[in-house]
Structures are given as structure tokens and as C-alpha cells.
């Protein structure tokens, strides 16, 4: 993780005293908290959270897919024309992912099956990515998005609470009663820690947990200078509770990773290079675990972080067989054809990165994974020392993306959460090209006064004259 924020880049809320004084002398280019979230972004988020399915001819549709079918062609043309800035390597990686996935499906299936699958999948993930690529273009837009996501997650808490107590979904059950609509089934897994697992509006509890985890660091870190400490603690605490109610190892791990990164950032704010020290310590810890364990270190860690040791064992077996399969078909994968697995396994791949490499070949995995890594490194490498607010937003987004990369190694994603992950990836791309200006005068670029503000000024008949330069006259002789 790279953070070149200098003194302002160390810590969560502040820096060392000298750096704080420098921060106060450099106002932000956009008033903190200003701006409204573009309507398209709001509509897309709400559409992704509406689990209503219906049929149009032979096609199964839902609100988000129907919306994406209409907006993706338009947004794609605008992106290619440069309406959202010039094309970036992350855009090329996303397009490469779609192209290689299509090629792999054509190599393993009939053209009809390949086109149907890749068409639906491409619309799903491009819809999320292009929406934020087009609508989140400034600091004010990003802050508005964070506030909206935090509000939406918190509003799901009553439904999640009811579900963990009763094991019954609410919103999907209500929508399924509307004629012509159907919704997600109620997945009644065995309770964990005495709680039923909440899925709320998603097809699986782990998807609900991933959705909630996306808003945690963004709220706690990104809104540091937007809302008070108590409100941030309360909002992020409620978001964390929603995430926990999924009772899923992956999302809870993502939450723990974010808390760990936030804590490290805060307690090492006095260090010159805290993230270099972080990676060195992480490497040393892993080597110690590898030496002291009778199995690969990654398995030892995962088994201790899961709610159910049986799922950890099955993931280990799945990973080993998956790697063997990748070595057999590294370029184009196997598509959706069967591949060798123990007879007691269902074939479900609870590792999205492994899923991509097995199904569509290593290039597909490298394109998709590379889009995340390149975007994070490129954003992290920028110098935001002149704008501490921008530096906080950058850090919050990188923390979120880091936990997302890890949680995708523990879960399979599809449908709305697939769109949501790409939605969040696209939401940080604006930071690659945003300008960081240092204003010499704090009154520069100040927003125009409202009539009420002008009316509050003291009345005087004499206009304020500009200061005149002092002119020295001839000395008076005594």
C-alpha cells in the first residue's frame, strides 16, 4: 500500500503539530461535504438493492440489469469519446477482462451459450463500473456517495436484526407476493454463534456482508472532516453490526482487515514510512507461521479466521484441485464444463479469483486482478499533501479495496454484488486525475454569498476603499 501524503498522510484525523499548522493554512479546493450525489448513481444503487425478478420473453430480468441495458451503451460511447477524461490503463484492463472471458467461453461452449453468458455478465459488471466512472468526478461527488452508502447500509439494520432473530427474510418475501415478480429464496443455513444469517436483499448472506463492509472505512476515515467523531463512530459501528449480522467469515475478515489498517494508520502516524514497516512485519509474521505450522501458512491462518473449520478444510481442498486444473488449462480454462473434484464437493468455487482462473484462464484473472492493483497503486502514488481531505478519501478507498481483494478470495460473487464491487472500484478512479491546488488566499474560490448572508452584513453609506500604497513625501526641513 502506497501513501505519499507526507505528514498529512500519516494518521487518520491529524498529523504532527507542525503538519497540522500547515494543513490549516491550505484550504481544500472544494468545501468539505459540499455537493450532491448525481441522480444516476442513486438510482443505480437502489436498483442493485431491489431483489425483484421478472421475465421479458425468455429473458430473466431485474431492475439493475434492465437499467444497465439502457445506460451501458451510452456511457461506454461517452467513455471512449473522452467525456470522462482520457482512457486509463484500468479501463483497458477491464475491457481486456471482458474480451478474454468472451474468448474463453467461445472456446469451451457453443456460440449461443457463450454470447448469452458473456453478454449478461458484461452488462452486469460494466454497469457498475461505468456508472461511477461517469458520475463520481470530484471530491464533493465522492463524499456524497459515501454518505449515501452509509445511510443505505444503516437503513438495512432493522431488517437484518429481524432476520438474525427469526431466520425469515422480509423484503424478498414481500416482493415475491407481487403478481409477476419473484425474488431470492430464503437461505436457512444452520445458525452460527446462536444467530441466523442475514441476507436482507441479497441471494446469500455473504453478499450482504460484503456490501456492508464496503461502507465501513469510507465512513469512518473518509468522513473524518465531514461529520463529528461521535457521529462517525456511531455510523461506522452500525455498519459494522450490519456486516456482522451476515455471520460470514469473509465479510467479518474484511471488517477486521479494515480495522487493522485504520489502527495501524493512526498509531504509526509519527513514523516516516509506516507502510514499509507494515509490509515487512507482515512478511515476518507469515514466515514465522509457515515455519511453526505443519501445513501451509495461508491454510493455518484461514482455518483460524473462519466460523466453521469444515468450510476452511473444503476451501483448502478446493484450492489445491483448482491450482491443478489451472495448470492443465492455463489459457482458456474450462468454461462451465465439469472438472475433477472430490465426489463429496458440489462444484461451487468459494474463491472468486480461483473461479476466474479455472473457468476462463489465467489471463482473465490477471486482467481483473490487475485492474484493482493498478488503480490502487496509481491512486496511492499521487501526492495529496496539499489537500488533507483528499488524502483521507484516498486512504479510505484504498483500505476498502484492499479488504475487497481479500474477501473475494473467500467468496463467489455474482449478480448485484458483482456490480457493486465494480461500482466501488470505479468510484475512486477520479483521484487519478483530480487537480490538487494550493490557494494562497483562503478567500479565493469562495462560494458566492446568499441573499441572507448579504443582508446580515452591517450597513454603511461609505464604501470600503481599497488600501492605498503609502507614498513617502519630501522630508520637511526644520
VEXDREN-2710 file (C-alpha; in Angstrom, 1 decimal):
% VEXDREN-2710
k/r/px/py/pz
1/UNK/0.0/0.0/0.0
2/UNK/1.5/3.4/-1.0
3/UNK/0.6/6.6/0.8
4/UNK/2.7/9.6/-0.2
5/UNK/0.7/12.0/1.9
6/UNK/3.7/13.2/3.9
7/UNK/2.8/14.4/7.3
8/UNK/-0.8/14.7/6.3
9/UNK/-0.7/11.2/5.1
10/UNK/0.2/9.8/8.5
11/UNK/-2.6/9.1/10.9
12/UNK/-6.4/9.2/10.4
13/UNK/-7.5/12.5/11.7
14/UNK/-4.4/14.6/12.0
15/UNK/-0.7/14.7/11.8
16/UNK/2.1/16.1/13.9
17/UNK/1.6/19.6/15.3
18/UNK/3.8/21.3/12.6
19/UNK/2.0/19.5/9.9
20/UNK/-1.4/20.4/11.4
21/UNK/-0.5/24.1/11.2
22/UNK/0.5/23.7/7.6
23/UNK/-2.8/21.9/6.9
24/UNK/-4.9/24.7/8.3
25/UNK/-3.1/27.2/6.0
26/UNK/-4.1/25.2/2.9
27/UNK/-7.8/25.1/2.5
28/UNK/-9.4/22.4/0.4
29/UNK/-10.3/23.2/-3.2
30/UNK/-13.9/22.1/-2.7
31/UNK/-15.8/22.9/0.5
32/UNK/-15.9/19.7/2.6
33/UNK/-19.2/18.0/2.4
34/UNK/-20.4/20.1/-0.5
35/UNK/-22.2/18.7/-3.5
36/UNK/-25.0/16.3/-4.1
37/UNK/-24.7/12.7/-5.4
38/UNK/-25.7/12.6/-9.1
39/UNK/-29.2/11.1/-9.6
40/UNK/-27.9/8.3/-11.8
41/UNK/-25.6/7.0/-9.1
42/UNK/-28.5/7.0/-6.6
43/UNK/-30.8/5.2/-9.0
44/UNK/-28.2/2.5/-9.7
45/UNK/-27.5/1.8/-6.0
46/UNK/-31.2/1.5/-5.3
47/UNK/-31.8/-0.7/-8.4
48/UNK/-29.0/-3.1/-7.2
49/UNK/-30.7/-3.4/-3.8
50/UNK/-34.2/-4.2/-5.2
51/UNK/-34.4/-8.1/-5.4
52/UNK/-37.3/-8.2/-7.8
53/UNK/-37.1/-10.6/-10.8
54/UNK/-39.4/-10.7/-13.8
55/UNK/-39.4/-12.1/-17.3
56/UNK/-39.3/-10.3/-20.6
57/UNK/-39.9/-13.0/-23.2
58/UNK/-37.3/-15.7/-22.5
59/UNK/-35.1/-13.3/-20.6
60/UNK/-35.0/-13.2/-16.8
61/UNK/-34.5/-9.6/-15.7
62/UNK/-34.2/-7.5/-12.6
63/UNK/-34.2/-3.7/-12.1
64/UNK/-30.4/-3.3/-12.2
65/UNK/-29.9/-5.4/-15.3
66/UNK/-32.8/-3.6/-17.1
67/UNK/-31.2/-0.2/-16.2
68/UNK/-27.8/-1.3/-17.3
69/UNK/-29.0/-2.5/-20.6
70/UNK/-30.1/1.1/-21.3
71/UNK/-27.2/3.1/-19.9
72/UNK/-24.1/0.9/-20.6
73/UNK/-24.0/1.6/-24.4
74/UNK/-24.4/5.3/-23.8
75/UNK/-21.8/5.5/-21.0
76/UNK/-19.4/3.3/-23.0
77/UNK/-19.6/5.6/-26.0
78/UNK/-19.0/8.6/-23.8
79/UNK/-16.0/7.0/-22.1
80/UNK/-14.4/6.1/-25.5
81/UNK/-15.0/9.7/-26.7
82/UNK/-13.2/11.1/-23.7
83/UNK/-16.2/12.7/-21.9
84/UNK/-14.9/11.3/-18.6
85/UNK/-11.3/12.1/-19.3
86/UNK/-8.8/10.2/-21.4
87/UNK/-8.8/6.4/-21.2
88/UNK/-6.6/4.9/-18.5
89/UNK/-4.9/1.6/-18.1
90/UNK/-7.5/0.5/-15.6
91/UNK/-10.1/0.9/-18.4
92/UNK/-8.0/-1.2/-20.7
93/UNK/-7.7/-3.9/-18.1
94/UNK/-11.5/-4.0/-17.6
95/UNK/-12.1/-4.2/-21.3
96/UNK/-9.4/-6.9/-21.6
97/UNK/-11.2/-8.9/-18.9
98/UNK/-14.4/-8.8/-20.8
99/UNK/-12.8/-9.7/-24.1
100/UNK/-10.8/-12.7/-22.7
101/UNK/-13.8/-14.0/-20.8
102/UNK/-15.8/-13.9/-24.1
103/UNK/-12.9/-15.7/-25.9
104/UNK/-12.7/-18.4/-23.3
105/UNK/-16.5/-19.0/-23.4
106/UNK/-16.4/-19.3/-27.2
107/UNK/-13.6/-21.8/-27.0
108/UNK/-15.5/-24.0/-24.5
109/UNK/-19.2/-23.7/-25.4
110/UNK/-21.4/-23.1/-28.4
111/UNK/-21.7/-19.5/-29.7
112/UNK/-25.2/-19.2/-28.4
113/UNK/-24.3/-20.1/-24.8
114/UNK/-21.1/-18.0/-24.9
115/UNK/-22.9/-14.9/-26.2
116/UNK/-25.7/-15.2/-23.7
117/UNK/-23.4/-15.7/-20.7
118/UNK/-20.8/-13.1/-21.6
119/UNK/-23.4/-10.5/-22.7
120/UNK/-25.3/-10.8/-19.4
121/UNK/-22.0/-10.8/-17.3
122/UNK/-20.5/-7.9/-19.2
123/UNK/-23.6/-5.7/-18.8
124/UNK/-23.6/-6.6/-15.1
125/UNK/-20.1/-5.5/-14.2
126/UNK/-19.7/-2.7/-16.8
127/UNK/-22.9/-1.2/-15.5
128/UNK/-21.5/-0.8/-12.0
129/UNK/-18.0/0.3/-13.2
130/UNK/-19.2/2.9/-15.8
131/UNK/-21.8/4.4/-13.5
132/UNK/-19.2/5.7/-11.0
133/UNK/-16.6/6.3/-13.7
134/UNK/-19.1/8.7/-15.2
135/UNK/-20.8/10.3/-12.1
136/UNK/-18.1/10.4/-9.4
137/UNK/-15.8/13.0/-10.8
138/UNK/-14.8/15.1/-7.8
139/UNK/-14.2/15.2/-4.1
140/UNK/-17.7/16.5/-3.5
141/UNK/-19.2/13.7/-5.5
142/UNK/-17.2/11.0/-3.6
143/UNK/-18.2/12.5/-0.2
144/UNK/-21.9/12.5/-1.3
145/UNK/-21.6/8.9/-2.4
146/UNK/-20.1/7.8/1.0
147/UNK/-22.8/9.5/2.9
148/UNK/-25.5/7.9/0.7
149/UNK/-24.0/4.4/1.0
150/UNK/-23.6/4.8/4.8
151/UNK/-27.3/5.8/5.1
152/UNK/-28.5/2.9/2.9
153/UNK/-26.5/0.3/4.9
154/UNK/-27.8/1.6/8.2
155/UNK/-31.4/1.5/6.9
156/UNK/-31.0/-2.2/6.4
157/UNK/-30.2/-2.8/10.1
158/UNK/-33.8/-3.3/11.2
159/UNK/-34.4/-6.0/8.5
160/UNK/-31.1/-7.7/9.3
161/UNK/-31.9/-7.7/13.1
162/UNK/-35.3/-9.3/12.4
163/UNK/-33.7/-11.9/10.2
164/UNK/-30.9/-13.0/12.6
165/UNK/-33.6/-13.5/15.3
166/UNK/-36.4/-15.2/13.3
167/UNK/-34.4/-16.6/10.2
168/UNK/-37.1/-15.1/7.9
169/UNK/-36.4/-12.6/5.2
170/UNK/-38.7/-9.6/4.8
171/UNK/-38.1/-7.6/1.6
172/UNK/-37.7/-10.6/-0.8
173/UNK/-40.8/-12.2/0.7
174/UNK/-42.9/-9.0/0.2
175/UNK/-41.7/-8.6/-3.4
176/UNK/-42.4/-12.3/-4.2
177/UNK/-46.1/-11.7/-3.3
178/UNK/-46.5/-9.1/-6.1
179/UNK/-48.0/-10.8/-9.2
180/UNK/-45.5/-11.2/-12.0
181/UNK/-42.5/-10.9/-9.7
182/UNK/-40.2/-13.3/-7.9
183/UNK/-37.3/-12.8/-5.5
184/UNK/-34.5/-14.6/-3.8
185/UNK/-35.2/-17.7/-1.8
186/UNK/-34.7/-17.7/2.0
187/UNK/-31.4/-19.5/2.6
188/UNK/-31.8/-21.1/6.0
189/UNK/-28.2/-22.1/6.9
190/UNK/-27.5/-23.5/10.3
191/UNK/-27.2/-20.8/12.9
192/UNK/-23.8/-19.6/13.9
193/UNK/-23.0/-18.1/17.3
194/UNK/-26.7/-18.6/18.1
195/UNK/-27.7/-16.3/15.2
196/UNK/-29.4/-16.9/11.9
197/UNK/-27.5/-15.4/8.9
198/UNK/-29.0/-12.3/7.4
199/UNK/-29.2/-11.9/3.7
200/UNK/-31.7/-9.0/3.6
201/UNK/-31.9/-8.2/-0.2
202/UNK/-29.1/-10.4/-1.5
203/UNK/-29.2/-14.1/-2.6
204/UNK/-26.7/-15.1/0.0
205/UNK/-25.7/-13.8/3.5
206/UNK/-22.0/-13.4/2.4
207/UNK/-23.1/-10.9/-0.3
208/UNK/-24.9/-8.8/2.3
209/UNK/-21.8/-8.8/4.5
210/UNK/-19.6/-7.8/1.6
211/UNK/-22.0/-4.9/0.7
212/UNK/-21.9/-3.6/4.3
213/UNK/-18.1/-3.9/4.5
214/UNK/-17.7/-1.6/1.5
215/UNK/-19.0/1.3/3.5
216/UNK/-17.1/0.9/6.8
217/UNK/-13.7/2.6/6.1
218/UNK/-15.3/5.0/3.7
219/UNK/-17.5/6.3/6.5
220/UNK/-15.0/6.2/9.4
221/UNK/-12.0/7.5/7.6
222/UNK/-13.4/9.3/4.5
223/UNK/-15.8/11.4/6.5
224/UNK/-13.3/12.5/9.2
225/UNK/-13.6/16.2/8.3
226/UNK/-17.3/16.0/7.3
227/UNK/-19.0/14.9/10.4
228/UNK/-18.2/14.8/14.1
229/UNK/-16.3/12.0/15.8
230/UNK/-19.4/10.7/17.7
231/UNK/-21.5/10.6/14.5
232/UNK/-18.7/8.8/12.6
233/UNK/-18.2/6.3/15.4
234/UNK/-22.0/5.6/15.6
235/UNK/-22.4/5.3/11.9
236/UNK/-19.4/3.1/11.3
237/UNK/-20.4/1.0/14.4
238/UNK/-23.9/0.4/13.0
239/UNK/-22.4/-0.5/9.6
240/UNK/-20.0/-3.0/11.3
241/UNK/-23.0/-4.5/13.2
242/UNK/-24.8/-5.0/9.8
243/UNK/-21.7/-6.7/8.4
244/UNK/-21.5/-9.0/11.5
245/UNK/-25.2/-10.0/11.1
246/UNK/-24.2/-11.8/7.9
247/UNK/-22.3/-14.2/10.2
248/UNK/-20.0/-14.9/7.4
249/UNK/-16.2/-15.4/7.7
250/UNK/-15.3/-13.4/4.6
251/UNK/-17.1/-10.1/5.4
252/UNK/-16.1/-10.3/9.0
253/UNK/-12.5/-10.8/7.9
254/UNK/-12.8/-7.8/5.6
255/UNK/-14.1/-5.7/8.5
256/UNK/-11.2/-6.9/10.7
257/UNK/-8.6/-6.0/8.0
258/UNK/-10.1/-2.5/7.7
259/UNK/-10.0/-2.0/11.4
260/UNK/-6.4/-3.2/11.5
261/UNK/-5.3/-0.9/8.7
262/UNK/-7.1/2.1/10.3
263/UNK/-5.5/1.3/13.7
264/UNK/-2.0/1.0/12.1
265/UNK/-2.5/4.2/10.2
266/UNK/-3.4/6.0/13.5
267/UNK/-0.8/4.6/15.9
268/UNK/2.0/5.0/13.4
269/UNK/1.3/8.5/12.2
270/UNK/4.6/9.6/13.8
271/UNK/6.6/7.3/11.5
272/UNK/8.2/8.5/8.3
273/UNK/7.4/5.3/6.3
274/UNK/4.7/3.4/8.2
275/UNK/3.6/1.2/5.3
276/UNK/7.0/-0.1/4.5
277/UNK/7.3/-1.2/8.1
278/UNK/3.8/-2.7/7.9
279/UNK/4.7/-4.9/4.9
280/UNK/8.0/-6.0/6.5
281/UNK/6.2/-7.0/9.7
282/UNK/3.5/-8.8/7.8
283/UNK/6.1/-10.8/5.8
284/UNK/8.0/-11.7/9.0
285/UNK/4.8/-12.9/10.7
286/UNK/3.8/-15.1/7.8
287/UNK/7.3/-16.7/7.7
288/UNK/7.0/-17.4/11.4
289/UNK/3.6/-19.0/10.9
290/UNK/4.9/-21.0/7.9
291/UNK/7.8/-22.4/9.9
292/UNK/5.8/-23.2/13.0
293/UNK/2.8/-24.8/11.3
294/UNK/2.5/-28.4/9.9
295/UNK/0.7/-27.1/6.9
296/UNK/1.0/-24.1/4.5
297/UNK/0.8/-20.9/6.5
298/UNK/-2.1/-19.5/4.5
299/UNK/-4.2/-22.5/5.5
300/UNK/-3.3/-22.1/9.1
301/UNK/-4.4/-18.5/9.1
302/UNK/-7.7/-19.1/7.2
303/UNK/-8.7/-22.0/9.4
304/UNK/-8.4/-19.8/12.5
305/UNK/-10.4/-17.0/10.9
306/UNK/-13.5/-19.0/9.8
307/UNK/-16.6/-19.6/11.9
308/UNK/-16.7/-23.2/10.7
309/UNK/-13.5/-25.3/10.4
310/UNK/-15.2/-27.6/7.9
311/UNK/-15.6/-24.8/5.4
312/UNK/-11.9/-24.0/5.9
313/UNK/-11.0/-27.6/5.1
314/UNK/-13.2/-27.7/2.0
315/UNK/-11.7/-24.4/0.8
316/UNK/-8.2/-25.9/1.1
317/UNK/-9.2/-28.9/-0.9
318/UNK/-10.9/-26.7/-3.5
319/UNK/-7.8/-24.5/-3.8
320/UNK/-5.5/-27.4/-4.3
321/UNK/-7.7/-29.0/-7.0
322/UNK/-8.2/-25.6/-8.6
323/UNK/-4.5/-25.0/-9.0
324/UNK/-4.1/-28.4/-10.6
325/UNK/-6.9/-27.6/-13.0
326/UNK/-5.3/-24.2/-13.9
327/UNK/-2.1/-25.9/-14.8
328/UNK/-3.9/-28.2/-17.1
329/UNK/-5.8/-25.4/-19.0
330/UNK/-4.0/-22.2/-18.1
331/UNK/-5.0/-20.1/-21.1
332/UNK/-8.7/-20.5/-21.8
333/UNK/-9.9/-22.5/-18.8
334/UNK/-12.7/-25.0/-18.8
335/UNK/-15.7/-22.6/-19.1
336/UNK/-18.7/-24.1/-17.3
337/UNK/-17.7/-27.7/-18.1
338/UNK/-17.1/-30.1/-15.3
339/UNK/-13.6/-30.5/-13.9
340/UNK/-12.1/-33.1/-11.5
341/UNK/-13.2/-32.6/-7.9
342/UNK/-13.8/-35.0/-4.9
343/UNK/-17.2/-36.6/-5.2
344/UNK/-18.4/-35.0/-1.9
345/UNK/-17.9/-31.5/-3.3
346/UNK/-20.7/-29.6/-5.1
347/UNK/-18.5/-27.8/-7.6
348/UNK/-19.2/-24.4/-6.1
349/UNK/-16.0/-22.3/-6.1
350/UNK/-15.9/-20.1/-2.9
351/UNK/-13.0/-18.1/-4.2
352/UNK/-13.7/-15.6/-7.0
353/UNK/-10.1/-15.3/-8.0
354/UNK/-9.7/-19.0/-8.3
355/UNK/-13.1/-19.2/-10.1
356/UNK/-11.8/-16.7/-12.8
357/UNK/-8.6/-18.6/-13.5
358/UNK/-10.3/-22.1/-13.6
359/UNK/-13.3/-21.1/-15.7
360/UNK/-11.7/-18.6/-18.1
361/UNK/-8.0/-19.0/-17.8
362/UNK/-5.2/-17.1/-16.1
363/UNK/-5.3/-14.1/-18.5
364/UNK/-8.9/-13.3/-17.3
365/UNK/-7.8/-13.4/-13.7
366/UNK/-4.7/-11.2/-14.4
367/UNK/-6.9/-8.6/-16.2
368/UNK/-9.4/-8.4/-13.4
369/UNK/-7.0/-8.6/-10.5
370/UNK/-4.6/-6.2/-12.3
371/UNK/-7.4/-3.6/-12.6
372/UNK/-7.7/-3.4/-8.8
373/UNK/-4.0/-3.5/-8.1
374/UNK/-3.1/-0.9/-10.8
375/UNK/-5.8/1.5/-9.7
376/UNK/-4.7/1.2/-6.0
377/UNK/-1.0/1.7/-6.7
378/UNK/-1.7/4.6/-9.1
379/UNK/-4.0/6.4/-6.7
380/UNK/-1.7/5.7/-3.7
381/UNK/1.3/7.1/-5.6
382/UNK/-0.2/10.5/-6.1
383/UNK/1.0/13.4/-3.9
384/UNK/-2.0/14.8/-1.9
385/UNK/0.0/16.7/0.7
386/UNK/-1.7/20.0/-0.3
387/UNK/-5.1/18.6/0.5
388/UNK/-5.5/16.6/3.7
389/UNK/-9.2/15.9/3.0
390/UNK/-8.4/14.4/-0.3
391/UNK/-5.7/12.3/1.4
392/UNK/-8.2/10.9/3.8
393/UNK/-10.6/10.0/1.0
394/UNK/-7.8/8.2/-0.9
395/UNK/-6.8/6.3/2.2
396/UNK/-10.4/5.2/2.9
397/UNK/-10.9/4.0/-0.7
398/UNK/-7.6/2.0/-0.6
399/UNK/-8.5/0.4/2.7
400/UNK/-11.8/-0.6/1.2
401/UNK/-10.3/-2.0/-2.0
402/UNK/-7.7/-3.9/0.0
403/UNK/-10.3/-5.7/2.1
404/UNK/-12.3/-6.4/-1.0
405/UNK/-9.4/-8.1/-2.7
406/UNK/-9.1/-10.4/0.3
407/UNK/-12.8/-11.1/0.7
408/UNK/-13.0/-12.2/-2.9
409/UNK/-10.6/-15.0/-2.1
410/UNK/-13.2/-16.4/0.3
411/UNK/-16.4/-16.0/-1.6
412/UNK/-18.0/-16.3/-5.0
413/UNK/-19.8/-13.2/-6.3
414/UNK/-22.4/-12.8/-9.0
415/UNK/-25.4/-10.6/-9.8
416/UNK/-25.8/-7.3/-7.8
417/UNK/-22.8/-7.6/-5.6
418/UNK/-20.7/-8.2/-8.7
419/UNK/-21.9/-4.9/-10.0
420/UNK/-21.4/-3.3/-6.6
421/UNK/-17.8/-4.3/-6.3
422/UNK/-17.1/-2.8/-9.8
423/UNK/-19.1/0.2/-8.7
424/UNK/-16.8/0.8/-5.8
425/UNK/-13.7/0.3/-8.0
426/UNK/-14.9/2.9/-10.4
427/UNK/-15.7/5.3/-7.6
428/UNK/-12.0/6.0/-6.9
429/UNK/-10.7/6.5/-10.5
430/UNK/-11.3/10.3/-10.4
431/UNK/-8.5/10.6/-7.9
432/UNK/-6.0/9.7/-10.7
433/UNK/-6.7/13.0/-12.5
434/UNK/-8.0/15.3/-9.9
435/UNK/-6.0/18.6/-9.5
436/UNK/-4.6/19.5/-6.2
437/UNK/-4.3/23.3/-5.9
438/UNK/-2.7/25.3/-3.2
439/UNK/-4.6/28.5/-2.6
440/UNK/-2.5/31.4/-1.3
441/UNK/-5.6/33.3/-0.1
442/UNK/-8.3/31.4/1.9
443/UNK/-10.9/33.7/0.3
444/UNK/-10.1/32.6/-3.2
445/UNK/-12.8/30.5/-4.9
446/UNK/-15.1/31.1/-2.0
447/UNK/-18.7/30.3/-2.8
448/UNK/-21.0/33.3/-3.6
449/UNK/-22.9/34.8/-0.7
450/UNK/-26.6/34.1/-0.4
451/UNK/-29.1/37.0/-0.1
452/UNK/-29.4/36.1/3.6
453/UNK/-25.7/36.3/4.2
454/UNK/-25.5/39.7/2.4
455/UNK/-28.4/41.0/4.4
456/UNK/-26.5/40.1/7.6
457/UNK/-23.6/42.5/6.8
458/UNK/-23.5/45.8/8.7
459/UNK/-25.0/48.7/6.7
460/UNK/-22.8/51.7/5.8
461/UNK/-23.1/54.6/3.4
462/UNK/-19.4/54.7/2.8
463/UNK/-17.9/52.0/0.5
464/UNK/-14.8/50.3/1.7
465/UNK/-11.9/51.8/-0.2
466/UNK/-9.1/49.6/-1.3
467/UNK/-5.9/50.1/0.7
468/UNK/-3.7/52.7/-0.9
469/UNK/0.0/52.3/-1.0
470/UNK/1.9/54.6/1.3
471/UNK/3.9/57.3/-0.6
472/UNK/6.8/58.9/1.0
473/UNK/6.9/62.7/0.5
474/UNK/9.9/65.1/0.8
475/UNK/11.2/65.5/4.3
476/UNK/10.2/68.7/6.0
477/UNK/13.0/70.9/6.9
478/UNK/13.0/72.4/10.3
END
